[in-house]
Amino acid sequence: MARYSRPGAELVIAYDSPTTGLEGTFGVTIIDAETEAVVVARSTANIAEIPAGSAIYVWTGIAPAVGSYLVVGDDGSATPQGTTAEMLVVTTSGLPDLAGAAVGAGPCSLWTTEEAVGACCDVGEEADLPYAVQVASAMLWEMSGRRYSGACRAVVRPHQQFETCGPHGWYLRWRRGGCRSLDDVKLAGYPVREVEEVKLDGVVLDPSAYMLVNSRYLLRTDGSWWPSCQYLERSDTEDGTFFITYTYGADPPLTGRHAATKLACEIAKACANLDCALPENTSRVVRQGVEVAVDAARSLPGGLGLQEVEAFLRGHGGPSRRRPAVVSPDSRRYPLVVSTGPAT
């Protein structure tokens, strides 16, 4: 849901548009997602329609400094349906941090604690327990199918500009600026725990005006509709905008937390050059790179040689038991992610 890059790296982003022949008119602006300040002013340079007549405009640019940004593309019409955007997160390494990572990039909360690891095994004062806890949490999150992210918070902006016609047509379903209205919004991240705030046209909507259904869908209950597009370059205090803040994510089960504690203990031992129970096919442990390289074909069925990990994975599955997903150009897209991180 977010694109990651290193500072100064080349970026190539494609934007869909309903109109062809906009080379020299279609422009891109980079906005700081936190301060909403314009970082790179709108420019029509380095944008080409590829292939010609496809209405797909490809922008080539350079990633800014470390931070979170919206890379907004627009067709010059100054209307919400003529605007789209990509979330860009620039980090020193070009990769997400383990703690507070975006959806699909890592767990939002750690599976165990330094205190639990210290009580589980004797690793000495030199062991780097925070590092071991992060690596163990990330590894088990990945190995169990990315299903237990912990509590995450997301701020999203629903913006689906090219909705196809439904069985009832488009009549009586239009909103200002030509945007089609929606009866529900599908939120990314499962399960959705709580919708904290909905801001529509710069105003906080009363919670009685909407409800969460099936831990994913946000429905209006006041007889109105959700807008399907908005002015992405405007802040959440302005008219023509739509923001949703919510928390999501399942906590790891007790067996998963216990497995993470045991795994973190062995990782801490390996980092301190002590005897550990990690298998011989663990080829390297990199401290700053947060990496434990393992022969995945041998390690996954055996739980990394640890009984606690094996028991957890047998009960809760591995990557093959990730939640199914359907990808189609005709399916409704999730809202644009403005920010994600741990729910504190």
Secondary structure, DSSP 8 states (H G I E B T S, - for coil): --EEE-TT-EEEEEEE-S-S--TTT-EEEEEETTT--EEEEEE-TTEEESSTTS-EEEEEEE--SSEEEEEEEE-SS-SGGGEEEEEEEE-SSSS--STT--TTTS-SS-SS-HHHHHHH----TT--HHHHHHHHHHHHHHHTTS----SEEEEEE---TT----TT-STT-B-GGG-BEESEEE-SSSSEEEEEEEEETTEE--GGGEEEETTTEEEE-SS--EES---TTS-TTSTT-EEEEEEE-----HHHHHHHHHHHHHHHHHHTT----S-TTEEEEETTTTEEEE-HHHHHHHGGG-HHHHHHHHHH--GGGS------TTS----EEEEEEE--
